[in-house]
Structure formats: C-alpha cells, structure tokens
Amino acid sequence: MYWKLRRCLSLVLFLAVCGIATLPLQSAASRANLPVLPEGALTVSKCVEIAIARNFSVVSASENVNESIGAQIAAIGGLAPSVTAGAGFGRRIQGPTESYYPEYDITVLSSGSTSDSYYYTFQATQNLISVPDWARFSSASHSVRASRHSLDAAKQSAVYQVKLQFYELLKSMKLAEVSKTAMQLSRDELDRAKALYEVGSVAKSDVLKAEVRVSQSELSLIAADNKVKLERSRLAKLLGLPVDSPINIDENLGEETPQVQVEDSVRKALERRPDLLAVRENLKGAKASVLASKAGRLPTAYTSFSYNWSDNEFPRTEAARDKNYYWSVRLGISVPLFDGLATTASVRQARARAAIADNNVRDSELQTALDVKEAMLGLDQATQTIKASKTGLASAEEDYRLSRERYDVGSGTMLELLNAEVSLSQARSSYVEAVASLREAEALFEKATGQPVK
C-alpha cells in the first residue's frame, strides 16, 4: 500500500511541476512572435496586424485574461483535492547527567545517549458537496469569458484607432499634395503676371497680388508638411513604435462608395459586439456570486484520508515498513450555524453587484444600437458629401480654366483668377476630406457592429 501511495504522489508532483514550468515558456514564446516592421509601404491591414500584436492596450487586455485565468485556477482549489506529504528525521542527543540522592548521600553519574526517529506522512482531503465552491468556480469562469471578450473589444478599439489614424495620415498627405499643387499654380500665376506686366498688359498691382498669393501658399504648404509629420508620429505610437519611425503607407484612398454591408446592422451588433458580450458575462458571473453567497448557509460534506509511519530506525526492508504505521479515513459534514451576519452582508453586496451588472447590460444594448445608428448616418453623410464635393470640384476646375483664359486675353482681372485658384484648392481639399471621411465612417461602422478582427 505504501508503494502505491508513493507512486500516486510522485505522479501528482510531476504533473504539477510540468504545468508550472510550461507557463512562462509559452508566455515568452508569444512575446517572441511579435511581427517586425516590414519595409516598403504599409497597407491599412498591415498596420492593423502590427497594432494587434504591439499595441499596449491590447497587451494589457491580454494580461487581464491571464489574471482572470489565475483567479479561475484559484477557484478550482475549493473543488480539487488537497494533498500533502512529508517526511522527516530527528536525532536527540542527551549529554551526561548527574543525579544526587540526599537520603543516601549518593551522587550517580549517567553517560549520555543518542536516539534517532524517522517518519513520513501522507494526507488527502476532498470536498464532496460544496455549493459555494461550485458557484465561485462558475463566477470565475464567467469572468474568464468576460476578459476574453474584453480582449476582443480592445483589439477592435485598436483596429478602429489605427484605421482612423491611418486615414488621417493619408488625408494629410493628400492635402499636402493639394497644397503643393496650389503652390505651383500660384507661382505660375505670378510668372504670368510678371510677363504681362513687362509688356504693359497689366498693372503692377496684379504682380503684387500674385506675390501675396504665393506667400500664402508657402505658409499653407509648411503647415501641411508639419501636419503630415505629426500624423505619422501618432500612427507610430498606436503601432507601439518609436514616434520617429520612418513609416511609409499605401497612398490609395480607395473607392468612392462604401465597402461595408449594412443589412441587419443592429441585430449583428447585439449578437457579436465584444464589449456587450463582456458585460453579459459579467452579469452571469454576478448572478453566480449571489448564489455563492446564499450557499454560505448550506452544509458542506468532505472526506479525508491520512497515512503515517514512524520508527526509531530507518526502514531498510519491506517488513520494517509494514509496522509502526497507522492510517485513517474520515467522512464529515460541516453545518454553518452563525457567522456573525457575514453571509447576510455578502448576499446583500452580491445582489447589488448583480443589479449594477444588469443595468450595465441594458445601457450597453442601448448604446450599441445608438452607435450603429450614428455609424450608419455617418456613412450616408460621407457618401452624399463625396457626390457634392465631386460636383464642386468639377465646377471649380472649369471656373479656374475660364478665369485663366479671360485673364490671358485681358478680359479678366487678377483678383478673379486668384479667387478661382483658391476655390479650386478648397474644392480639391474638400474632395480629399470627403473620401477620407468615408473610410473613417467605414471603420466606425465596423467597430459599432462588432465586426470580428481578422
């Protein structure tokens, strides 16, 4: 029997050590798989991939999952058996002693002695019926699922922020191109005004107006270039990279029509929004906590087994181990009678937390529907804005062409030409902003409807 118990104990210890040793290796491996920033232009999907792996909010949410799993493992402790084993050796050394007997007037001197003792013990305890422990384990399991949904929500939030910043950077780059084009037009107009002034076709004031316009264009271009640098640094930060990282992105803004499906948007959002799923799991966990608190008034049943051996000599043979031992088996029940109102207080607190969690679910469902509504309105507005800005751009281009022709033949003024050039630059900027707004509205719609992160 001793050998069977020892083999069982050795197996349990071996599995526990293997499990503990594996955890840090897996964590280190997951950190080693972080993607390296590739060379060349980054697409929005590549930026999303990098952000999911390196964004600090996502990493923190991932650690929250590990923490909740640890709490779940701790909750298993009330359901799993408790096993302890021990062994020991003791040596007692008694020095020489002197004893005096006055009735005989005799002093007796005894020599010292040495005695050894050996022992080993094994004990196992298992809860048979413990409703509170089962309820706490259920609550911890819901917390794990909630944390995983929160991780998905963190990923979606990171995806949205990265897409938003990606298109903000791209918009600033396109607007910088518009500023460069406006700068070139201003210089062409200045050259044209100087040429006409030299032949006496226009007044000096036309040259001065053109020079002022060039100066204004230079200021706009400086601001636009600085805006590009700032937005690139902001994107690098979201990707978990140094803010001075030389990030190059794909400069394609995409099509002028929405690239998302809007059918059954609210229903899909209510079914798959990870933040909503998280609060629902929190509600389930809160209800399980109420049950755990109430179950504190219920009795629990347990069983235990213990084996002990001890002797003054080391057991060198099987026969020596088959004596000087005892073992026992117990079956018991524990009934709580009075705990100083601790259970009453725990139930009250758990019910309050459950009520708060229920309110959070209701509020989150309404907020989800509102987010979808807002995202759909944003898509519709961006689509209409593109149509209007495209029409305005065509008109501005034609107006600038006509104004330049009139000025070349002397029937138009420099002020009219400059106004047409400003209107053209504004129309080009409006069109770029409209297309970028559509891409941003798509990203918001994907987040609002809880589209899974690929």
C-alpha positions as CSV (number, residue, x, y, z in Angstrom):
1,M,0.0,0.0,0.0
2,Y,2.9,2.3,0.8
3,W,4.4,2.0,-2.6
4,K,1.1,2.6,-4.3
5,L,0.6,5.9,-2.4
6,R,4.2,7.0,-3.1
7,R,3.8,6.3,-6.9
8,C,0.5,8.3,-6.9
9,L,2.1,11.2,-5.0
10,S,5.1,11.2,-7.4
11,L,2.8,11.4,-10.4
12,V,0.8,14.3,-9.0
13,L,4.0,16.3,-8.2
14,F,5.4,15.5,-11.6
15,L,2.3,16.9,-13.4
16,A,2.2,20.0,-11.2
17,V,5.9,20.8,-11.9
18,C,5.5,20.3,-15.6
19,G,2.4,22.6,-15.7
20,I,4.2,25.3,-13.8
21,A,7.3,25.1,-15.9
22,T,5.4,25.3,-19.1
23,L,3.6,28.6,-18.4
24,P,6.5,31.0,-18.6
25,L,7.8,29.3,-21.7
26,Q,4.5,29.8,-23.5
27,S,4.4,33.4,-22.5
28,A,8.0,34.0,-23.7
29,A,7.2,32.3,-27.0
30,S,4.1,34.5,-27.5
31,R,6.2,37.6,-27.0
32,A,8.9,36.4,-29.4
33,N,6.4,36.1,-32.2
34,L,5.8,39.9,-32.4
35,P,6.0,40.9,-36.1
36,V,8.8,43.0,-37.3
37,L,8.0,46.3,-39.1
38,P,8.3,45.4,-42.8
39,E,10.0,47.5,-45.4
40,G,8.0,49.4,-48.1
41,A,4.6,51.0,-48.0
42,L,2.2,49.7,-45.3
43,T,-1.4,49.0,-46.1
44,V,-4.1,49.6,-43.5
45,S,-4.5,45.9,-43.0
46,K,-0.8,45.5,-42.3
47,C,-0.9,48.4,-39.8
48,V,-3.8,46.6,-38.1
49,E,-1.8,43.4,-37.8
50,I,1.1,45.2,-36.2
51,A,-1.1,47.1,-33.8
52,I,-2.9,44.0,-32.6
53,A,0.4,42.4,-31.7
54,R,2.2,45.5,-30.3
55,N,-0.5,48.0,-29.1
56,F,-0.1,48.5,-25.4
57,S,-3.9,48.4,-24.7
58,V,-4.2,45.1,-26.4
59,V,-1.2,43.7,-24.5
60,S,-2.7,44.9,-21.2
61,A,-6.1,43.3,-22.0
62,S,-4.3,40.1,-22.8
63,E,-2.6,40.1,-19.4
64,N,-6.1,40.7,-17.8
65,V,-7.1,37.4,-19.4
66,N,-4.2,35.7,-17.8
67,E,-5.1,37.3,-14.5
68,S,-8.7,36.0,-14.7
69,I,-7.5,32.6,-15.6
70,G,-5.4,32.7,-12.5
71,A,-8.5,33.6,-10.5
72,Q,-10.3,30.7,-12.1
73,I,-7.5,28.3,-11.1
74,A,-7.7,29.6,-7.6
75,A,-11.4,28.9,-7.6
76,I,-10.7,25.3,-8.6
77,G,-8.9,24.9,-5.3
78,G,-12.2,24.6,-3.4
79,L,-13.2,21.7,-5.7
80,A,-9.9,19.9,-6.2
81,P,-8.5,17.6,-3.6
82,S,-5.9,18.9,-1.1
83,V,-2.9,16.6,-0.9
84,T,0.1,16.9,1.5
85,A,3.1,14.7,2.1
86,G,6.0,15.0,4.4
87,A,9.0,13.1,5.8
88,G,11.5,13.8,8.5
89,F,14.4,12.7,10.5
90,G,15.2,13.7,14.1
91,R,18.1,13.0,16.4
92,R,18.1,13.6,20.2
93,I,21.4,13.8,22.0
94,Q,21.3,13.5,25.8
95,G,24.6,14.5,27.5
96,P,26.0,13.0,30.7
97,T,23.7,13.7,33.7
98,E,24.4,13.9,37.4
99,S,21.7,12.8,39.9
100,Y,22.0,13.3,43.7
101,Y,20.0,11.2,46.2
102,P,20.2,13.0,49.6
103,E,18.6,10.2,51.6
104,Y,21.5,8.0,50.6
105,D,24.0,10.8,50.2
106,I,24.9,9.3,46.8
107,T,25.6,11.1,43.5
108,V,25.0,9.0,40.4
109,L,26.6,10.0,37.1
110,S,25.0,8.5,33.9
111,S,26.5,8.6,30.5
112,G,24.9,10.4,27.6
113,S,22.7,8.8,25.0
114,T,21.6,9.3,21.3
115,S,18.3,8.4,19.8
116,D,17.0,8.8,16.2
117,S,13.5,9.0,14.8
118,Y,12.2,8.6,11.3
119,Y,8.7,9.4,9.9
120,Y,6.7,10.1,6.8
121,T,3.1,11.0,6.3
122,F,0.5,11.4,3.6
123,Q,-2.9,13.1,3.8
124,A,-5.6,13.9,1.2
125,T,-8.8,15.8,1.7
126,Q,-11.7,16.2,-0.8
127,N,-14.9,18.2,-0.6
128,L,-17.8,16.1,-1.6
129,I,-20.6,18.7,-1.5
130,S,-19.8,22.4,-1.5
131,V,-22.3,24.6,-3.4
132,P,-20.4,27.8,-2.6
133,D,-17.2,26.5,-4.2
134,W,-19.1,25.4,-7.3
135,A,-20.8,28.8,-7.6
136,R,-17.4,30.6,-7.1
137,F,-15.9,28.5,-9.8
138,S,-18.8,29.3,-12.1
139,S,-18.4,33.0,-11.4
140,A,-14.7,32.8,-12.1
141,S,-15.4,31.0,-15.4
142,H,-17.7,33.8,-16.5
143,S,-15.0,36.3,-15.6
144,V,-12.6,34.5,-17.8
145,R,-15.0,34.6,-20.7
146,A,-15.7,38.3,-20.0
147,S,-12.0,39.1,-20.0
148,R,-11.6,37.3,-23.4
149,H,-14.5,39.4,-24.8
150,S,-12.8,42.5,-23.4
151,L,-9.6,41.5,-25.2
152,D,-11.6,41.3,-28.4
153,A,-13.0,44.7,-27.6
154,A,-9.6,46.1,-27.0
155,K,-8.5,44.7,-30.4
156,Q,-11.5,46.2,-32.1
157,S,-10.8,49.5,-30.5
158,A,-7.1,49.3,-31.5
159,V,-8.2,48.4,-35.1
160,Y,-10.5,51.4,-35.2
161,Q,-7.9,53.8,-33.8
162,V,-5.3,52.6,-36.2
163,K,-7.6,52.8,-39.2
164,L,-8.7,56.3,-38.1
165,Q,-5.1,57.4,-37.7
166,F,-4.0,55.7,-41.0
167,Y,-6.6,57.6,-43.0
168,E,-5.9,60.8,-41.0
169,L,-2.3,60.5,-42.1
170,L,-3.3,59.7,-45.6
171,K,-5.6,62.6,-45.7
172,S,-2.9,64.9,-44.5
173,M,-0.6,63.6,-47.2
174,K,-3.2,64.2,-49.9
175,L,-3.9,67.7,-48.6
176,A,-0.1,68.3,-48.6
177,E,-0.2,67.4,-52.3
178,V,-3.1,69.8,-52.8
179,S,-1.0,72.5,-51.1
180,K,1.9,71.7,-53.4
181,T,-0.3,71.9,-56.5
182,A,-1.7,75.2,-55.2
183,M,1.8,76.5,-54.6
184,Q,2.8,75.6,-58.2
185,L,-0.4,77.3,-59.5
186,S,0.4,80.4,-57.5
187,R,3.9,80.6,-58.9
188,D,2.6,80.1,-62.5
189,E,0.2,82.9,-61.9
190,L,3.0,85.1,-60.6
191,D,5.2,84.3,-63.6
192,R,2.2,85.1,-65.9
193,A,1.5,88.4,-64.2
194,K,5.2,89.4,-64.4
195,A,5.3,88.6,-68.1
196,L,2.2,90.6,-68.8
197,Y,3.4,93.4,-66.7
198,E,6.7,93.6,-68.6
199,V,4.8,94.0,-71.9
200,G,2.5,96.6,-70.3
201,S,-0.7,94.5,-70.4
202,V,-1.4,94.6,-66.7
203,A,-0.8,96.9,-63.8
204,K,1.9,96.4,-61.1
205,S,-0.9,95.6,-58.6
206,D,-1.5,92.3,-60.4
207,V,2.1,91.3,-59.7
208,L,1.8,92.3,-56.1
209,K,-1.5,90.3,-55.6
210,A,0.2,87.2,-57.2
211,E,3.2,87.6,-54.9
212,V,0.9,87.7,-51.8
213,R,-0.9,84.6,-53.0
214,V,2.5,82.8,-53.4
215,S,3.4,83.8,-49.8
216,Q,0.0,82.4,-48.5
217,S,0.6,79.2,-50.5
218,E,4.0,78.8,-48.9
219,L,2.6,79.1,-45.4
220,S,-0.2,76.6,-46.2
221,L,2.4,74.1,-47.5
222,I,4.6,74.5,-44.4
223,A,1.6,73.8,-42.2
224,A,0.5,70.8,-44.4
225,D,4.0,69.3,-44.2
226,N,4.1,69.6,-40.4
227,K,0.7,68.0,-40.2
228,V,2.0,65.0,-42.1
229,K,4.9,64.6,-39.8
230,L,2.7,64.8,-36.7
231,E,0.1,62.3,-38.0
232,R,2.9,59.9,-38.9
233,S,4.2,60.1,-35.4
234,R,0.8,59.5,-34.0
235,L,0.4,56.4,-36.1
236,A,3.7,55.1,-35.0
237,K,2.7,55.4,-31.4
238,L,-0.5,53.4,-32.0
239,L,1.6,50.7,-33.6
240,G,3.8,50.6,-30.5
241,L,6.8,52.0,-32.4
242,P,9.1,55.0,-31.7
243,V,7.4,58.2,-32.8
244,D,10.3,59.0,-35.2
245,S,9.9,55.7,-37.0
246,P,10.1,56.2,-40.9
247,I,6.6,54.8,-41.6
248,N,5.5,54.7,-45.3
249,I,1.9,53.9,-46.1
250,D,0.0,53.0,-49.2
251,E,-1.5,56.2,-50.6
252,N,-4.6,54.7,-52.1
253,L,-7.7,56.1,-50.5
254,G,-10.0,53.5,-52.1
255,E,-13.3,53.8,-53.9
256,E,-15.9,56.5,-53.5
257,T,-18.6,54.1,-52.4
258,P,-19.0,52.3,-49.0
259,Q,-17.3,48.9,-48.8
260,V,-19.4,47.5,-45.9
261,Q,-22.7,45.7,-45.6
262,V,-25.4,47.5,-43.6
263,E,-28.1,44.9,-43.6
264,D,-29.3,43.8,-40.1
265,S,-26.7,46.0,-38.6
266,V,-28.3,46.4,-35.1
267,R,-29.0,42.6,-34.8
268,K,-25.5,41.7,-35.8
269,A,-24.1,44.3,-33.3
270,L,-26.2,42.9,-30.4
271,E,-25.1,39.4,-31.2
272,R,-21.3,39.9,-31.6
273,R,-20.2,43.2,-30.1
274,P,-17.4,42.0,-27.7
275,D,-17.9,44.8,-25.2
276,L,-21.6,43.9,-24.9
277,L,-20.7,40.2,-24.6
278,A,-18.3,41.1,-21.9
279,V,-20.9,42.9,-19.8
280,R,-23.3,40.0,-20.3
281,E,-20.8,37.6,-19.0
282,N,-20.1,39.9,-16.0
283,L,-23.9,39.7,-15.3
284,K,-23.8,35.9,-15.3
285,G,-20.8,36.0,-13.1
286,A,-22.6,38.4,-10.7
287,K,-25.6,36.1,-10.5
288,A,-23.3,33.2,-9.8
289,S,-21.7,35.3,-7.0
290,V,-25.2,35.8,-5.5
291,L,-25.7,32.0,-5.5
292,A,-22.3,31.5,-3.9
293,S,-23.2,34.0,-1.1
294,K,-26.5,32.4,-0.4
295,A,-24.9,28.9,-0.4
296,G,-22.8,30.0,2.5
297,R,-25.8,28.9,4.7
298,L,-25.7,25.4,3.3
299,P,-23.8,22.5,4.8
300,T,-20.8,21.0,3.2
301,A,-19.5,17.4,3.1
302,Y,-16.0,16.2,2.9
303,T,-13.8,13.2,3.1
304,S,-10.1,12.7,4.1
305,F,-7.5,10.0,4.1
306,S,-4.2,10.0,6.1
307,Y,-1.3,7.6,6.4
308,N,1.5,7.9,8.9
309,W,4.6,5.9,9.7
310,S,7.3,6.4,12.4
311,D,10.1,4.4,14.0
312,N,13.5,4.9,15.6
313,E,15.3,3.1,12.8
314,F,15.4,3.9,9.1
315,P,13.2,1.4,7.2
316,R,15.5,-0.7,5.2
317,T,13.2,-3.6,4.5
318,E,9.6,-4.1,3.5
319,A,9.0,-5.8,6.8
320,A,10.2,-2.7,8.7
321,R,7.7,-0.6,6.7
322,D,4.8,-2.9,7.5
323,K,4.8,-2.0,11.2
324,N,4.7,1.2,13.2
325,Y,2.1,2.8,10.9
326,Y,-1.5,3.8,11.1
327,W,-4.0,5.2,8.5
328,S,-7.4,6.6,8.8
329,V,-10.4,7.6,6.6
330,R,-12.9,10.3,7.6
331,L,-16.2,11.4,6.3
332,G,-17.7,14.5,7.7
333,I,-20.2,17.3,7.3
334,S,-20.0,20.9,8.3
335,V,-23.1,22.9,9.1
336,P,-22.8,26.7,9.5
337,L,-24.9,27.9,12.4
338,F,-23.9,31.6,12.9
339,D,-21.2,33.6,11.2
340,G,-21.8,37.0,12.6
341,L,-24.0,38.1,9.7
342,A,-21.1,37.7,7.3
343,T,-23.3,35.7,4.9
344,T,-26.1,38.2,5.1
345,A,-23.8,41.1,4.2
346,S,-22.2,39.0,1.4
347,V,-25.6,38.3,-0.1
348,R,-26.6,41.9,0.0
349,Q,-23.4,43.1,-1.7
350,A,-23.6,40.3,-4.3
351,R,-27.2,41.3,-5.2
352,A,-26.2,45.0,-5.5
353,R,-23.4,44.0,-7.9
354,A,-25.8,41.9,-9.9
355,A,-28.2,44.8,-10.2
356,I,-25.4,47.1,-11.3
357,A,-24.3,44.5,-13.9
358,D,-27.9,44.1,-15.2
359,N,-28.1,47.9,-15.6
360,N,-24.8,47.9,-17.4
361,V,-26.2,45.3,-19.9
362,R,-29.3,47.3,-20.6
363,D,-27.3,50.5,-21.0
364,S,-24.8,48.7,-23.3
365,E,-27.5,47.4,-25.5
366,L,-29.0,50.8,-26.0
367,Q,-25.5,52.3,-26.6
368,T,-24.8,49.6,-29.2
369,A,-28.0,50.5,-31.1
370,L,-27.1,54.2,-30.9
371,D,-23.6,53.5,-32.1
372,V,-24.9,51.6,-35.1
373,K,-27.4,54.4,-35.9
374,E,-24.6,57.0,-35.6
375,A,-22.3,55.0,-37.8
376,M,-25.0,54.5,-40.5
377,L,-25.7,58.2,-40.5
378,G,-22.0,58.8,-40.9
379,L,-21.8,56.5,-43.9
380,D,-24.8,58.2,-45.5
381,Q,-23.4,61.7,-44.9
382,A,-20.0,60.8,-46.2
383,T,-21.5,59.3,-49.4
384,Q,-23.5,62.4,-50.0
385,T,-20.6,64.6,-49.2
386,I,-18.5,62.8,-51.8
387,K,-21.1,63.4,-54.5
388,A,-21.4,67.1,-53.6
389,S,-17.6,67.7,-53.4
390,K,-17.1,65.9,-56.7
391,T,-19.6,68.1,-58.4
392,G,-18.0,71.2,-56.7
393,L,-14.5,70.1,-57.8
394,A,-15.6,69.8,-61.5
395,S,-17.1,73.3,-61.3
396,A,-14.1,74.8,-59.6
397,E,-11.7,73.3,-62.3
398,E,-13.9,74.7,-65.1
399,D,-14.1,78.1,-63.4
400,Y,-10.3,78.3,-62.9
401,R,-9.8,77.3,-66.6
402,L,-12.1,80.0,-67.8
403,S,-10.7,82.7,-65.4
404,R,-7.2,82.0,-66.6
405,E,-8.2,82.2,-70.2
406,R,-10.0,85.5,-69.6
407,Y,-7.0,86.9,-67.8
408,D,-4.7,85.8,-70.6
409,V,-6.7,87.7,-73.1
410,G,-7.1,90.8,-70.9
411,S,-10.9,90.4,-70.2
412,G,-10.4,89.2,-66.7
413,T,-8.8,90.5,-63.5
414,M,-6.0,89.1,-61.3
415,L,-8.4,89.1,-58.4
416,E,-10.9,86.9,-60.3
417,L,-8.1,84.5,-61.2
418,L,-6.8,84.3,-57.6
419,N,-10.3,83.7,-56.3
420,A,-10.8,80.9,-58.8
421,E,-7.4,79.4,-57.8
422,V,-8.4,79.5,-54.1
423,S,-11.7,77.9,-54.8
424,L,-10.1,75.2,-56.8
425,S,-7.7,74.4,-53.9
426,Q,-10.6,74.4,-51.5
427,A,-12.6,72.1,-53.7
428,R,-9.7,69.6,-54.1
429,S,-9.2,69.6,-50.3
430,S,-12.9,69.1,-49.7
431,Y,-12.9,66.1,-52.1
432,V,-9.9,64.5,-50.3
433,E,-11.5,65.1,-46.9
434,A,-14.8,63.6,-48.1
435,V,-13.2,60.4,-49.4
436,A,-11.1,60.1,-46.2
437,S,-14.3,60.7,-44.1
438,L,-15.9,57.8,-45.9
439,R,-13.0,55.5,-45.0
440,E,-13.2,56.7,-41.4
441,A,-17.0,56.1,-41.4
442,E,-16.5,52.6,-42.6
443,A,-14.0,51.9,-39.7
444,L,-16.5,53.3,-37.2
445,F,-19.3,51.2,-38.7
446,E,-17.2,48.0,-38.4
447,K,-16.4,48.9,-34.8
448,A,-20.1,49.7,-34.0
449,T,-21.4,46.4,-35.4
450,G,-18.6,44.4,-33.8
451,Q,-17.1,43.0,-37.0
452,P,-14.6,40.3,-36.0
453,V,-10.9,41.3,-36.2
454,K,-9.2,39.2,-38.8
